[in-house]
Amino acid sequence: MAAVDGRISFWDLLDDDSRAQLLRIGRMVVFPPKETLLRQYDLTDDVLVVRRGCVKVVANSAAGYQAVLAIRNAGDLLGEQAALDGRPRSATLTALTRVEALMIPSPLFRAAARSGPAIAFALQQVLSGRLREADGYRAAAGSEAVQARLAALLLELGAEYGRPVGVGSLLIDLPLSQDDFAGLVLSSRRTVSRVFEQWRGRGWVTTGRNRLTIDRPDELKKLSGTGH
């Protein structure tokens, strides 16, 4: 399955032989919702490939600020930094839904990448994509309005995790808080709360505790620049 924003996932970049090789050297693990997959500062170095489910990536600063860095989906590679450089984990990964993942010991993963051109290429693409993703976030934070970034995020999540309710509405079936949404669009909780308040008043969205329904996706498409 391709990533939400159109990127091709690590697993989709592999050929059948490479997938079979990783399945042989790894083991399947299951994490229930809210379970921690990997914890920031830990010295573990296994890599994970998400096979099903959705994962939230969060990093804590020295000052205690918690930033939501990304949401990862089926096919995505996780934990590759610690596996490659041997340093502590840079973020905490938490299951938003039930997650099934392939866990691979880092020495075996590195050996597979050295011997398998398809695995090495897929890994290179992931690392390049993460750098571009970070650059894109910084550029968007300086050039796009929070409303546009938030609208685009809701539409992406709705496309991947939306469940039809009522007439033309989509329930985003993920336990995301307003702090999470703020982190994902590089804004403050206060600003995001104000935007949601405006959108609720216009009938565009309905919000509850860790629950959000898109009632007027057409309006969000116009705001995000994807509508006609």
Residue frames as a rotation matrix with the C-alpha (Angstrom) as fourth column:
MET 1
0.580 0.815 0.000 0.00
0.815 -0.580 0.000 0.00
0.000 0.000 -1.000 0.00
ALA 2
-0.201 -0.631 0.749 1.37
0.549 -0.706 -0.447 3.42
0.811 0.322 0.488 -0.86
ALA 3
-0.739 -0.125 -0.662 1.81
0.648 -0.400 -0.648 5.99
-0.183 -0.908 0.376 1.87
VAL 4
0.187 0.920 -0.343 -0.96
0.756 -0.358 -0.548 8.49
-0.627 -0.157 -0.763 2.54
ASP 5
0.336 -0.064 -0.940 0.80
-0.204 -0.979 -0.006 11.41
-0.920 0.194 -0.342 0.87
GLY 6
0.909 0.104 -0.403 1.61
-0.411 0.072 -0.909 9.52
-0.065 0.992 0.108 -2.31
ARG 7
-0.132 -0.991 0.014 5.09
-0.989 0.133 0.058 8.30
-0.059 -0.006 -0.998 -1.37
ILE 8
0.454 0.179 -0.873 5.80
-0.345 0.938 0.013 4.66
0.821 0.296 0.488 -2.09
SER 9
0.797 -0.087 0.598 6.41
-0.585 0.138 0.799 2.70
-0.152 -0.987 0.059 1.09
PHE 10
-0.237 -0.952 0.192 9.57
-0.907 0.288 0.309 0.74
-0.349 -0.101 -0.931 1.88
TRP 11
-0.248 0.186 0.951 7.75
-0.043 0.978 -0.203 -2.58
-0.968 -0.091 -0.235 1.47
ASP 12
0.772 0.623 0.121 6.30
0.122 0.041 -0.992 -1.60
-0.623 0.781 -0.045 -1.90
LEU 13
0.515 -0.667 -0.538 9.77
-0.848 -0.488 -0.207 -0.68
-0.125 0.563 -0.817 -3.18
LEU 14
-0.368 -0.689 0.625 11.00
-0.608 0.687 0.399 -4.23
-0.704 -0.234 -0.671 -2.61
ASP 15
-0.257 0.268 -0.928 10.80
-0.791 0.493 0.362 -7.12
0.555 0.827 0.085 -5.05
ASP 16
0.724 0.672 -0.156 9.30
-0.486 0.658 0.575 -10.48
0.489 -0.341 0.803 -4.11
ASP 17
0.305 -0.688 -0.659 12.67
0.483 0.708 -0.515 -12.08
0.821 -0.162 0.548 -3.33
SER 18
-0.662 -0.576 0.479 13.64
-0.056 -0.600 -0.798 -9.23
0.747 -0.555 0.365 -0.98
ARG 19
0.073 0.774 0.629 10.33
-0.895 -0.228 0.384 -9.41
0.441 -0.591 0.676 0.84
ALA 20
0.800 0.212 -0.561 10.74
-0.064 0.960 0.271 -13.17
0.597 -0.181 0.782 1.28
GLN 21
-0.154 -0.946 -0.285 14.27
0.437 0.194 -0.878 -12.66
0.886 -0.260 0.384 2.63
LEU 22
-0.641 -0.060 0.765 13.14
-0.511 -0.711 -0.483 -10.13
0.573 -0.701 0.425 5.23
LEU 23
0.470 0.865 0.179 10.26
-0.773 0.304 0.557 -12.38
0.428 -0.400 0.811 6.27
ARG 24
0.546 -0.334 -0.768 12.78
0.282 0.937 -0.208 -15.19
0.789 -0.103 0.606 6.84
ILE 25
-0.461 -0.869 -0.178 15.11
0.506 -0.092 -0.858 -13.17
0.729 -0.485 0.482 9.06
GLY 26
-0.718 0.256 0.647 12.42
-0.559 -0.767 -0.317 -11.30
0.415 -0.589 0.693 10.97
ARG 27
-0.750 0.566 -0.343 9.46
0.655 0.709 -0.262 -12.21
0.095 -0.421 -0.902 13.15
MET 28
-0.224 0.774 0.592 5.95
0.181 -0.564 0.806 -10.87
0.958 0.288 -0.014 13.26
VAL 29
-0.837 0.015 -0.548 4.93
0.543 -0.114 -0.832 -8.93
-0.075 -0.993 0.087 16.37
VAL 30
-0.017 0.918 0.397 1.58
0.630 -0.298 0.717 -7.41
0.776 0.262 -0.574 17.32
PHE 31
-0.949 -0.234 -0.213 0.98
0.314 -0.628 -0.712 -4.22
0.033 -0.742 0.669 19.29
PRO 32
0.017 0.996 -0.085 -2.47
1.000 -0.018 -0.015 -3.25
-0.016 -0.085 -0.996 20.60
PRO 33
0.377 0.186 0.907 -3.63
0.374 -0.927 0.034 0.38
0.847 0.326 -0.419 20.37
LYS 34
0.830 -0.129 0.543 -1.66
-0.446 -0.738 0.507 2.78
0.335 -0.662 -0.670 22.62
GLU 35
0.791 -0.608 0.069 1.18
0.454 0.660 0.599 0.25
-0.410 -0.443 0.798 23.01
THR 36
0.509 -0.717 -0.477 4.75
-0.684 -0.673 0.281 1.59
-0.523 0.183 -0.833 22.63
LEU 37
0.974 -0.222 -0.044 6.68
0.127 0.698 -0.705 0.01
0.187 0.681 0.708 19.76
LEU 38
-0.022 -1.000 -0.001 9.96
0.812 -0.017 -0.583 1.84
0.583 -0.014 0.813 20.31
ARG 39
0.808 0.315 -0.498 10.90
0.576 -0.600 0.555 4.31
-0.124 -0.736 -0.666 23.04
GLN 40
0.698 -0.538 0.473 13.00
-0.150 -0.756 -0.637 7.46
0.700 0.374 -0.608 22.71
TYR 41
0.236 -0.789 0.568 16.54
-0.954 -0.299 -0.019 7.16
0.185 -0.537 -0.823 24.20
ASP 42
0.773 0.013 0.635 16.40
-0.234 0.935 0.266 3.35
-0.590 -0.355 0.725 24.34
LEU 43
-0.194 -0.949 -0.248 19.49
-0.785 -0.002 0.619 1.52
-0.588 0.315 -0.745 23.10
THR 44
0.147 0.309 0.940 17.58
0.295 0.893 -0.339 -1.14
-0.944 0.327 0.040 21.18
ASP 45
-0.447 -0.402 -0.799 18.31
-0.577 -0.554 0.601 -1.24
-0.684 0.729 0.015 17.45
ASP 46
-0.473 0.387 0.791 15.84
0.637 0.771 0.004 -3.62
-0.609 0.506 -0.611 15.80
VAL 47
-0.895 0.308 -0.323 14.03
-0.442 -0.713 0.544 -2.29
-0.063 0.630 0.774 12.75
LEU 48
-0.346 0.865 0.363 10.31
0.262 0.460 -0.849 -2.68
-0.901 -0.199 -0.385 12.17
VAL 49
-0.968 0.243 -0.059 8.31
-0.127 -0.275 0.953 -2.84
0.215 0.930 0.297 8.97
VAL 50
-0.462 0.873 0.153 4.64
-0.508 -0.119 -0.853 -2.03
-0.727 -0.472 0.499 9.55
ARG 51
-0.963 0.190 0.189 2.47
0.268 0.675 0.688 -4.62
0.003 0.713 -0.701 7.84
ARG 52
-0.028 0.974 0.227 -0.89
0.640 -0.157 0.752 -3.40
0.768 0.166 -0.619 9.14
GLY 53
0.421 0.337 -0.842 -1.94
0.897 -0.291 0.332 -0.47
-0.134 -0.895 -0.425 11.26
CYS 54
0.515 -0.125 0.848 -0.94
0.224 -0.935 -0.274 3.09
0.827 0.331 -0.454 12.05
VAL 55
0.162 -0.618 -0.769 1.87
0.985 0.147 0.089 4.44
0.058 -0.772 0.633 14.23
LYS 56
0.952 0.109 0.286 2.45
0.084 -0.992 0.098 7.87
0.295 -0.070 -0.953 15.78
VAL 57
0.064 -0.992 -0.110 6.03
0.848 0.112 -0.518 9.19
0.527 -0.060 0.848 15.96
VAL 58
0.924 0.291 0.248 6.71
0.092 -0.798 0.595 11.54
0.371 -0.527 -0.764 18.89
ALA 59
-0.109 -0.982 -0.158 9.91
0.672 0.044 -0.739 13.18
0.732 -0.186 0.655 20.15
ASN 60
0.851 0.306 -0.426 10.45
0.524 -0.489 0.697 14.92
0.005 -0.817 -0.577 23.50
SER 61
0.355 -0.731 0.582 12.81
0.013 -0.619 -0.785 17.89
0.935 0.286 -0.211 23.76
ALA 62
-0.544 -0.655 -0.524 15.17
0.584 0.152 -0.797 18.55
0.602 -0.740 0.300 26.67
ALA 63
-0.887 0.247 0.391 12.76
-0.399 -0.836 -0.377 21.29
0.233 -0.490 0.840 27.79
GLY 64
-0.730 0.606 0.317 9.92
0.104 0.557 -0.824 18.79
-0.676 -0.568 -0.469 28.00
TYR 65
-0.076 0.705 -0.705 8.09
-0.843 -0.423 -0.332 19.83
-0.532 0.569 0.627 24.82
GLN 66
-0.312 0.074 0.947 6.50
0.244 0.970 0.005 16.92
-0.918 0.232 -0.321 22.98
ALA 67
-0.263 0.152 -0.953 6.39
-0.835 -0.531 0.145 17.11
-0.484 0.833 0.267 19.19
VAL 68
0.442 0.443 0.780 4.41
0.132 0.828 -0.545 14.78
-0.887 0.344 0.307 16.94
LEU 69
-0.445 -0.791 -0.420 6.76
-0.358 -0.272 0.893 14.22
-0.821 0.548 -0.162 14.02
ALA 70
-0.653 0.167 -0.739 4.80
-0.709 0.209 0.673 11.94
0.267 0.964 -0.018 11.73
ILE 71
0.315 0.684 0.659 2.24
-0.640 0.665 -0.384 9.21
-0.701 -0.301 0.647 11.27
ARG 72
-0.697 -0.603 -0.387 3.49
-0.707 0.491 0.508 5.98
-0.117 0.628 -0.769 9.69
ASN 73
0.366 0.930 -0.026 1.38
-0.870 0.332 -0.365 3.42
-0.331 0.157 0.931 7.93
ALA 74
0.686 -0.036 0.727 1.45
0.093 0.995 -0.039 -0.07
-0.722 0.095 0.686 6.47
GLY 75
0.779 -0.464 0.421 4.64
0.567 0.235 -0.790 -0.70
0.268 0.854 0.446 4.52
ASP 76
0.691 -0.512 0.510 6.70
-0.456 -0.856 -0.242 1.93
0.561 -0.065 -0.825 6.32
LEU 77
0.106 -0.785 -0.610 10.13
0.592 0.543 -0.596 1.21
0.799 -0.298 0.523 7.80
LEU 78
0.845 0.199 0.497 10.66
-0.271 -0.641 0.718 2.24
0.462 -0.741 -0.488 11.43
GLY 79
0.855 -0.487 0.178 13.74
-0.088 0.202 0.975 2.46
-0.511 -0.850 0.129 13.65
GLU 80
0.786 -0.547 0.289 16.23
0.539 0.376 -0.754 2.61
0.304 0.748 0.590 10.81
GLN 81
0.567 -0.608 0.556 18.33
-0.466 -0.793 -0.392 5.41
0.679 -0.037 -0.733 12.31
ALA 82
0.436 -0.390 0.811 19.34
-0.825 0.188 0.533 3.50
-0.361 -0.901 -0.240 15.44
ALA 83
0.822 -0.099 0.560 19.93
0.205 0.970 -0.130 0.38
-0.531 0.222 0.818 13.36
LEU 84
0.746 -0.521 0.414 22.35
0.450 -0.063 -0.891 2.22
0.490 0.851 0.188 11.11
ASP 85
0.199 -0.721 0.663 24.24
-0.312 -0.688 -0.655 4.49
0.929 -0.077 -0.362 13.51
GLY 86
-0.175 -0.287 -0.942 24.01
0.629 0.703 -0.332 2.56
0.757 -0.651 0.057 16.78
ARG 87
-0.900 -0.122 0.417 22.85
-0.174 -0.779 -0.603 5.64
0.399 -0.616 0.680 18.71
PRO 88
-0.752 0.659 -0.026 19.84
0.267 0.268 -0.925 5.79
-0.603 -0.703 -0.378 21.08
ARG 89
-0.173 0.806 0.566 16.33
0.984 0.118 0.133 5.97
0.041 0.580 -0.814 19.66
SER 90
-0.957 -0.235 0.169 15.44
0.250 -0.966 0.071 9.50
0.147 0.110 0.983 18.53
ALA 91
-0.469 0.864 0.183 11.67
-0.787 -0.503 0.357 9.19
0.400 0.024 0.916 18.98
THR 92
-0.710 0.386 0.589 8.91
-0.192 0.698 -0.690 7.19
-0.677 -0.603 -0.422 20.64
LEU 93
-0.740 0.479 -0.473 6.60
-0.456 0.161 0.875 5.19
0.495 0.863 0.099 18.41
THR 94
-0.691 0.602 0.401 3.08
-0.302 0.264 -0.916 4.44
-0.657 -0.754 -0.001 19.64
ALA 95
-0.840 0.453 0.297 0.39
0.531 0.577 0.621 2.30
0.110 0.680 -0.725 18.03
LEU 96
-0.747 0.663 -0.051 -2.69
-0.653 -0.745 -0.134 4.35
-0.127 -0.067 0.990 17.12
THR 97
0.477 0.825 -0.303 -4.49
-0.850 0.520 0.077 1.22
0.221 0.221 0.950 15.95
ARG 98
0.690 -0.281 0.667 -3.73
-0.042 0.904 0.425 -2.48
-0.723 -0.321 0.612 16.26
VAL 99
0.412 -0.654 -0.635 -0.34
-0.909 -0.342 -0.237 -2.82
-0.062 0.675 -0.735 14.58
GLU 100
0.836 -0.304 0.457 1.24
0.289 0.952 0.104 -5.87
-0.466 0.045 0.884 13.02
ALA 101
0.658 -0.679 -0.326 4.92
-0.751 -0.621 -0.224 -5.41
-0.050 0.392 -0.918 12.26
LEU 102
0.790 -0.547 -0.278 7.88
0.389 0.797 -0.463 -7.40
0.475 0.257 0.842 11.05
MET 103
0.816 -0.552 0.170 10.73
-0.491 -0.507 0.708 -7.03
-0.305 -0.662 -0.685 13.58
ILE 104
0.787 -0.608 -0.101 14.23
0.310 0.533 -0.787 -7.59
0.533 0.588 0.608 12.20
PRO 105
0.582 -0.672 -0.457 17.48
0.542 -0.098 0.835 -7.61
-0.606 -0.734 0.307 14.25
SER 106
0.776 -0.216 -0.592 19.69
-0.423 -0.875 -0.235 -4.79
-0.467 0.433 -0.771 13.00
PRO 107
-0.321 -0.944 0.082 22.76
-0.501 0.242 0.831 -6.97
-0.804 0.226 -0.550 12.16
LEU 108
-0.356 0.261 0.897 20.60
0.623 0.782 0.020 -9.16
-0.696 0.566 -0.441 9.94
PHE 109
0.746 0.664 -0.051 18.92
0.436 -0.544 -0.717 -6.14
-0.504 0.513 -0.695 8.35
ARG 110
0.424 -0.665 -0.615 22.25
-0.628 -0.705 0.329 -4.45
-0.652 0.246 -0.717 7.60
ALA 111
-0.575 -0.642 0.507 23.61
-0.118 0.679 0.725 -7.67
-0.809 0.357 -0.466 6.10
ALA 112
0.067 0.695 0.715 20.49
0.786 0.405 -0.467 -8.01
-0.615 0.594 -0.520 3.94
ALA 113
0.858 0.245 -0.452 20.89
0.002 -0.881 -0.473 -4.42
-0.514 0.405 -0.757 2.75
ARG 114
-0.026 -0.954 -0.300 24.54
-0.650 -0.212 0.730 -5.03
-0.760 0.214 -0.614 1.87
SER 115
-0.750 -0.326 0.575 23.80
0.077 0.820 0.567 -8.19
-0.657 0.470 -0.590 -0.11
GLY 116
-0.114 0.824 0.555 20.47
0.914 0.305 -0.266 -7.19
-0.389 0.477 -0.788 -1.65
PRO 117
-0.908 -0.291 0.302 20.39
0.402 -0.808 0.431 -4.30
0.118 0.513 0.851 -4.15
ALA 118
-0.153 0.932 0.328 16.60
0.362 -0.256 0.896 -3.96
0.920 0.256 -0.298 -3.88
ILE 119
0.530 0.303 -0.792 16.73
0.837 -0.038 0.546 -3.65
0.136 -0.952 -0.274 -0.09
ALA 120
-0.425 -0.780 -0.460 19.61
0.790 -0.568 0.233 -1.17
-0.443 -0.264 0.857 -0.28
PHE 121
-0.791 0.180 0.584 17.72
0.335 -0.671 0.661 0.90
0.511 0.719 0.471 -2.86
ALA 122
0.260 0.965 -0.046 14.51
0.514 -0.098 0.852 0.89
0.817 -0.245 -0.522 -0.79
LEU 123
0.312 -0.234 -0.921 16.45
0.919 -0.170 0.355 1.94
-0.239 -0.957 0.162 2.32
GLN 124
-0.765 -0.644 0.016 18.14
0.613 -0.720 0.324 4.74
-0.197 0.258 0.946 0.41
GLN 125
-0.465 0.682 0.564 14.76
0.308 -0.473 0.825 5.94
0.830 0.558 0.010 -0.83
VAL 126
0.512 0.645 -0.567 13.36
0.745 -0.005 0.667 5.93
0.427 -0.764 -0.483 2.71
LEU 127
-0.068 -0.630 -0.774 16.29
0.869 -0.419 0.264 7.96
-0.490 -0.655 0.575 4.08
SER 128
-0.904 -0.237 0.356 16.06
0.407 -0.736 0.542 10.44
0.134 0.634 0.761 1.20
GLY 129
-0.123 0.958 0.260 12.30
0.446 -0.181 0.877 10.69
0.887 0.224 -0.404 1.63
ARG 130
0.420 0.255 -0.871 12.62
0.907 -0.098 0.409 11.43
0.019 -0.962 -0.273 5.34
LEU 131
-0.576 -0.685 -0.446 15.04
0.650 -0.715 0.257 14.28
-0.495 -0.142 0.857 4.61
ARG 132
-0.821 0.330 0.466 12.73
0.232 -0.552 0.801 15.71
0.521 0.766 0.377 1.98
GLU 133
0.187 0.929 -0.320 9.80
0.714 0.095 0.693 15.32
0.674 -0.358 -0.646 4.36
ALA 134
0.105 -0.234 -0.967 11.61
0.902 -0.387 0.191 17.32
-0.419 -0.892 0.170 7.05
ASP 135
-0.889 -0.454 -0.053 12.58
0.375 -0.791 0.483 20.02
-0.261 0.410 0.874 4.54
GLY 136
-0.526 0.765 0.372 9.01
0.380 -0.180 0.907 20.17
0.761 0.618 -0.196 3.28
TYR 137
0.322 0.639 -0.699 7.63
0.915 -0.021 0.403 20.61
0.243 -0.769 -0.591 6.77
ARG 138
-0.282 -0.516 -0.809 9.99
0.699 -0.688 0.195 23.49
-0.657 -0.510 0.555 7.47
ALA 139
-0.969 -0.078 0.235 9.18
0.231 -0.618 0.751 25.17
0.087 0.782 0.617 4.16
ALA 140
-0.202 0.976 0.088 5.43
0.571 0.044 0.820 24.75
0.796 0.215 -0.566 4.66
ALA 141
0.161 0.237 -0.958 5.63
0.975 -0.189 0.117 26.17
-0.153 -0.953 -0.261 8.18
GLY 142
-0.546 -0.477 -0.689 7.07
0.417 -0.868 0.270 29.36
-0.727 -0.140 0.672 6.77
SER 143
-0.986 0.047 -0.160 4.93
-0.162 -0.499 0.851 29.73
-0.040 0.865 0.500 3.67
GLU 144
-0.486 0.855 -0.184 1.53
0.223 0.324 0.919 28.09
0.845 0.406 -0.349 4.12
ALA 145
-0.198 0.527 0.827 -1.29
-0.851 -0.511 0.123 29.10
0.487 -0.679 0.549 6.43
VAL 146
-0.837 -0.081 0.541 -2.06
-0.435 0.699 -0.568 26.75
-0.332 -0.711 -0.620 9.30
GLN 147
0.145 0.983 0.115 -5.58
-0.598 0.180 -0.781 26.33
-0.789 0.044 0.613 7.91
ALA 148
0.461 -0.014 -0.887 -4.23
-0.853 0.266 -0.448 25.02
0.243 0.964 0.111 4.60
ARG 149
-0.603 -0.760 -0.244 -1.82
-0.631 0.641 -0.436 22.60
0.488 -0.109 -0.866 6.29
LEU 150
-0.685 0.404 0.606 -4.51
-0.416 0.467 -0.781 21.33
-0.598 -0.787 -0.152 8.65
ALA 151
0.406 0.863 -0.300 -7.04
-0.744 0.122 -0.657 20.91
-0.531 0.490 0.692 5.84
ALA 152
0.148 -0.432 -0.890 -4.52
-0.821 0.448 -0.354 18.92
0.551 0.783 -0.288 3.78
LEU 153
-0.846 -0.489 0.213 -3.69
-0.513 0.638 -0.574 16.72
0.145 -0.595 -0.790 6.77
LEU 154
-0.291 0.821 0.491 -7.36
-0.506 0.303 -0.808 15.96
-0.812 -0.483 0.327 7.49
LEU 155
0.550 0.499 -0.669 -7.98
-0.823 0.186 -0.537 15.07
-0.144 0.846 0.513 3.86
GLU 156
-0.285 -0.737 -0.613 -4.97
-0.720 0.586 -0.371 12.71
0.633 0.335 -0.698 3.82
LEU 157
-0.903 -0.028 0.428 -6.10
-0.362 0.584 -0.726 11.01
-0.230 -0.811 -0.538 7.02
GLY 158
0.038 0.997 0.060 -9.65
-0.661 0.070 -0.747 10.86
-0.750 -0.012 0.662 5.75
ALA 159
0.317 0.021 -0.948 -8.54
-0.901 0.319 -0.294 9.18
0.297 0.947 0.120 2.52
GLU 160
-0.553 -0.655 -0.514 -6.61
-0.439 0.754 -0.488 6.51
0.708 -0.044 -0.705 4.45
TYR 161
-0.947 0.073 -0.313 -8.64
0.299 0.553 -0.778 6.07
0.116 -0.830 -0.545 7.63
GLY 162
-0.683 0.730 0.037 -11.98
-0.725 -0.671 -0.156 7.75
-0.089 -0.133 0.987 6.96
ARG 163
-0.833 0.536 0.137 -15.16
0.525 0.844 -0.110 5.82
-0.174 -0.020 -0.984 7.60
PRO 164
-0.676 0.608 0.416 -18.35
-0.023 -0.582 0.813 7.10
0.736 0.540 0.408 5.90
VAL 165
-0.624 0.588 -0.515 -20.97
0.705 0.140 -0.695 8.34
-0.336 -0.797 -0.502 8.34
GLY 166
0.046 0.728 -0.684 -24.17
0.100 -0.685 -0.722 10.15
-0.994 -0.035 -0.104 7.50
VAL 167
0.805 0.285 0.520 -24.40
0.548 -0.023 -0.836 11.80
-0.226 0.958 -0.175 4.09
GLY 168
0.677 -0.575 0.459 -20.99
0.203 -0.454 -0.868 12.74
0.707 0.681 -0.191 2.69
SER 169
0.632 -0.451 0.630 -19.21
-0.768 -0.478 0.427 12.80
0.109 -0.753 -0.649 6.06
LEU 170
0.313 -0.632 -0.709 -16.02
0.060 0.758 -0.650 10.93
0.948 0.161 0.275 6.98
LEU 171
0.947 -0.080 0.312 -15.10
-0.316 -0.051 0.947 9.86
-0.060 -0.996 -0.073 10.50
ILE 172
0.109 -0.969 -0.220 -11.31
-0.581 0.118 -0.806 9.77
0.807 0.215 -0.550 10.96
ASP 173
0.905 0.385 -0.182 -11.06
-0.139 0.671 0.728 6.62
0.402 -0.633 0.661 13.02
LEU 174
-0.050 -0.955 -0.291 -7.78
0.539 0.220 -0.813 7.45
0.841 -0.198 0.504 14.80
PRO 175
0.670 0.304 -0.677 -7.30
0.741 -0.237 0.628 8.52
0.031 -0.923 -0.384 18.45
LEU 176
-0.383 -0.806 0.451 -5.61
0.767 -0.550 -0.331 11.85
0.515 0.219 0.829 17.68
SER 177
0.208 0.385 -0.899 -5.80
0.843 -0.536 -0.035 14.78
-0.495 -0.751 -0.436 20.09
GLN 178
0.976 0.132 0.173 -5.65
0.200 -0.859 -0.471 18.47
0.087 0.495 -0.865 19.22
ASP 179
0.452 -0.892 -0.033 -2.06
-0.499 -0.283 0.819 18.44
-0.740 -0.354 -0.573 20.51
ASP 180
-0.092 -0.451 0.888 -1.32
0.486 0.758 0.435 15.72
-0.869 0.472 0.149 17.96
PHE 181
0.597 0.381 0.706 -2.87
0.801 -0.242 -0.547 17.71
-0.037 0.893 -0.449 15.12
ALA 182
0.943 -0.275 -0.187 -0.92
-0.245 -0.954 0.170 20.79
-0.226 -0.115 -0.967 16.23
GLY 183
0.127 -0.958 0.259 2.34
-0.243 0.223 0.944 18.88
-0.962 -0.182 -0.205 16.15
LEU 184
-0.011 -0.085 0.996 1.65
0.748 0.660 0.064 17.40
-0.663 0.746 0.056 12.75
VAL 185
0.616 0.248 0.747 1.04
0.724 -0.551 -0.414 20.83
0.309 0.796 -0.520 11.18
LEU 186
-0.414 -0.905 -0.095 3.85
0.855 -0.351 -0.382 22.57
0.312 -0.240 0.919 13.12
SER 187
-0.148 0.436 0.888 1.56
-0.137 -0.898 0.418 24.90
0.979 -0.059 0.193 15.00
SER 188
-0.914 -0.112 0.391 0.36
-0.387 -0.057 -0.920 25.53
0.126 -0.992 0.009 18.55
ARG 189
-0.689 0.708 -0.155 -2.57
0.725 0.671 -0.155 23.81
-0.006 -0.219 -0.976 20.21
ARG 190
-0.305 0.578 -0.756 -4.19
0.250 -0.718 -0.650 27.19
-0.919 -0.388 0.075 20.74
THR 191
-0.581 0.033 -0.813 -4.07
-0.694 -0.542 0.474 28.02
-0.425 0.840 0.338 17.03
VAL 192
-0.915 0.232 -0.329 -5.36
-0.024 0.784 0.620 24.59
0.402 0.576 -0.712 15.97
SER 193
-0.573 0.740 -0.354 -8.17
0.733 0.268 -0.625 24.77
-0.368 -0.617 -0.696 18.54
ARG 194
-0.319 0.431 -0.844 -9.19
-0.210 -0.901 -0.381 28.17
-0.924 0.055 0.378 17.15
VAL 195
-0.755 0.025 -0.655 -9.24
-0.654 0.032 0.756 26.83
0.040 0.999 -0.008 13.58
PHE 196
-0.846 0.466 -0.258 -11.35
0.439 0.884 0.159 23.83
0.302 0.021 -0.953 14.63
GLU 197
-0.449 0.703 -0.552 -13.72
0.470 -0.339 -0.815 26.18
-0.760 -0.625 -0.178 16.44
GLN 198
-0.435 0.250 -0.865 -14.18
-0.661 -0.741 0.119 28.20
-0.611 0.624 0.488 13.24
TRP 199
-0.824 0.063 -0.563 -14.71
-0.438 0.561 0.703 25.07
0.360 0.825 -0.435 11.16
ARG 200
-0.763 0.609 -0.218 -17.24
0.632 0.629 -0.453 23.66
-0.139 -0.483 -0.864 13.62
GLY 201
-0.353 0.631 -0.691 -19.16
0.032 -0.730 -0.682 26.91
-0.935 -0.263 0.238 13.41
ARG 202
-0.390 0.149 -0.909 -19.28
-0.877 -0.361 0.317 26.64
-0.281 0.920 0.272 9.63
GLY 203
0.618 0.676 0.401 -20.36
-0.563 0.737 -0.374 23.00
-0.548 0.006 0.836 9.77
TRP 204
0.315 -0.581 -0.750 -17.18
-0.830 0.215 -0.515 21.74
0.460 0.785 -0.415 8.13
VAL 205
-0.533 -0.531 -0.659 -16.09
-0.081 0.807 -0.585 19.39
0.842 -0.259 -0.473 10.93
THR 206
0.736 0.610 0.294 -17.42
-0.413 0.060 0.909 17.82
0.537 -0.790 0.296 14.11
THR 207
-0.343 -0.928 -0.143 -14.95
-0.314 0.257 -0.914 17.22
0.885 -0.268 -0.380 16.92
GLY 208
0.869 0.476 0.137 -15.02
-0.293 0.271 0.917 15.25
0.400 -0.836 0.375 20.16
ARG 209
0.421 -0.744 0.519 -12.52
-0.706 0.091 0.702 13.66
-0.570 -0.662 -0.487 22.49
ASN 210
-0.585 -0.768 0.261 -9.98
-0.354 0.531 0.770 12.00
-0.730 0.358 -0.583 20.18
ARG 211
-0.172 0.622 0.764 -12.65
0.789 0.551 -0.271 11.95
-0.589 0.556 -0.586 17.48
LEU 212
-0.470 0.003 -0.883 -13.08
-0.337 -0.925 0.176 14.03
-0.816 0.380 0.435 14.36
THR 213
0.062 0.563 0.824 -15.57
0.763 0.505 -0.403 13.92
-0.643 0.654 -0.399 11.49
ILE 214
-0.917 -0.289 -0.274 -15.11
0.014 -0.711 0.703 15.76
-0.398 0.642 0.656 8.21
ASP 215
-0.050 0.995 0.090 -18.58
0.444 0.103 -0.890 17.00
-0.895 -0.004 -0.447 7.29
ARG 216
0.903 0.311 -0.297 -17.63
-0.090 -0.540 -0.837 19.22
-0.420 0.782 -0.460 4.32
PRO 217
0.161 -0.908 0.387 -14.62
0.612 0.400 0.682 17.72
-0.774 0.127 0.620 2.57
ASP 218
0.386 0.029 0.922 -15.27
0.876 -0.324 -0.357 19.96
0.289 0.945 -0.151 -0.45
GLU 219
0.960 -0.015 0.280 -14.58
-0.089 -0.963 0.253 23.05
0.266 -0.268 -0.926 1.66
LEU 220
0.577 -0.804 0.143 -11.36
-0.082 0.118 0.990 21.57
-0.813 -0.583 0.002 3.03
LYS 221
0.194 -0.488 0.851 -10.24
0.907 0.420 0.034 20.73
-0.374 0.765 0.524 -0.51
LYS 222
0.711 0.105 0.695 -10.71
0.446 -0.831 -0.331 24.38
0.543 0.546 -0.638 -1.52
LEU 223
0.929 -0.320 0.185 -8.77
-0.355 -0.633 0.688 25.54
-0.103 -0.705 -0.702 1.51
SER 224
0.408 -0.810 0.420 -5.92
0.145 0.512 0.847 23.08
-0.901 -0.285 0.326 0.97
GLY 225
-0.097 -0.415 -0.904 -5.61
-0.789 -0.522 0.325 24.01
-0.607 0.745 -0.277 -2.69
THR 226
-0.903 -0.237 0.359 -6.66
-0.031 0.869 0.494 20.59
-0.429 0.435 -0.792 -3.95
GLY 227
-0.026 0.978 0.208 -10.24
0.527 0.190 -0.828 21.49
-0.849 0.088 -0.520 -4.81
HIS 228
-0.746 -0.155 0.647 -11.54
0.662 -0.273 0.698 22.90
0.068 0.949 0.306 -8.07
